[in-house]
Amino acid sequence: MKHIAETDNDNKKSQEIMSRIAAALGCSTDKFLEETMDDLDQTSELLRLWLSIGNIQDRAKVLTYARTIATHIPPSKAA
């Protein structure tokens, strides 16, 4: 059984990691809490797929496609 101090330390580490991820993505940590489980599942899948692409040219194709889609999303739908 974990002691309260260990749990608090784990929570602080989790918050720090979330803050660093949010900063890298240019959003607040609140954005993570707004996501549905489906959104999180899709995000996880996207990251797993990205990591499975070993060829740099193929990754560039994926980024180009994603950028094209993202720039065509109406501002009201963009996150």
C-alpha positions in Angstrom: 0.0 0.0 0.0 1.4 3.4 -1.0 1.9 6.1 1.6 0.2 9.4 1.1 3.6 11.1 0.5 4.3 8.6 -2.3 0.9 9.2 -3.9 1.4 13.0 -3.6 4.8 12.6 -5.3 3.3 10.5 -8.1 0.5 13.1 -8.6 3.1 15.9 -8.8 5.1 14.0 -11.3 2.0 13.3 -13.4 1.1 17.0 -13.3 4.6 18.0 -14.3 4.5 15.6 -17.3 1.1 16.8 -18.3 2.3 20.4 -18.1 5.3 19.6 -20.2 3.2 17.9 -22.9 0.7 20.7 -22.9 3.5 23.3 -23.3 4.9 21.3 -26.2 1.4 21.2 -27.8 0.7 24.8 -27.1 -2.4 24.2 -25.0 -3.4 24.1 -21.4 -3.6 21.0 -19.3 -7.4 21.6 -19.1 -7.5 20.5 -22.8 -6.6 17.0 -21.7 -9.5 16.9 -19.3 -12.0 18.0 -21.9 -11.3 15.0 -24.2 -13.6 12.1 -24.4 -12.4 8.5 -24.1 -12.9 8.1 -27.9 -10.7 11.2 -28.4 -8.1 9.8 -26.2 -8.2 6.4 -27.8 -7.8 8.0 -31.3 -4.9 10.1 -30.0 -3.2 7.1 -28.6 -3.7 5.2 -31.8 -2.3 8.1 -33.8 0.8 8.2 -31.6 1.2 4.4 -31.9 0.9 4.5 -35.7 3.4 7.4 -35.8 5.9 5.5 -33.8 5.5 2.5 -36.1 6.5 4.6 -39.2 10.2 4.2 -39.4 10.8 5.8 -42.8 11.4 9.6 -42.6 9.8 10.2 -46.0 6.7 8.4 -45.0 6.5 10.4 -41.8 6.9 13.6 -43.9 3.9 12.4 -46.0 1.8 11.9 -42.9 2.7 15.3 -41.6 1.9 17.0 -44.9 -1.5 15.3 -45.0 -2.3 16.2 -41.4 -1.2 19.8 -42.0 -3.4 20.0 -45.0 -6.4 18.7 -43.1 -5.7 20.9 -40.1 -5.6 24.1 -42.2 -8.9 23.3 -43.8 -10.8 22.9 -40.5 -13.2 25.8 -39.8 -12.0 27.9 -36.8 -15.1 26.9 -34.8 -14.1 23.2 -35.1 -10.4 23.6 -34.4 -9.1 22.7 -31.0 
